[in-house]
Amino acid sequence: MSIQEKFSDAMERIKSDPDLANEFKEDPVKTAESVLGVDLPDEQIAGFINHIKDNVDLGEIKSPSDLFNSIKHLF
């Protein structure tokens, strides 16, 4: 798997997993390295982090409990 494929896969994982997205918001470097599974030079990690911040609306991602609390009145 190429590094570009790893970046794309990691971005999709962060985008689709609210817990992972919250971890990314709190500690982007640690989360990025964990999701990628490799220790990259700082400039590459910084580029990846900036790309995610530019392309993923992290403010819209909520934790599962936030989602439940927002819909529990429906039941």
Secondary structure, DSSP 8 states (H G I E B T S, - for coil): --HHHHHHHHHHHHHH-HHHHHHHHH-HHHHHHHHHTS---HHHHHHHHHHHHHHS-TTT---HHHHHHHHGGG-
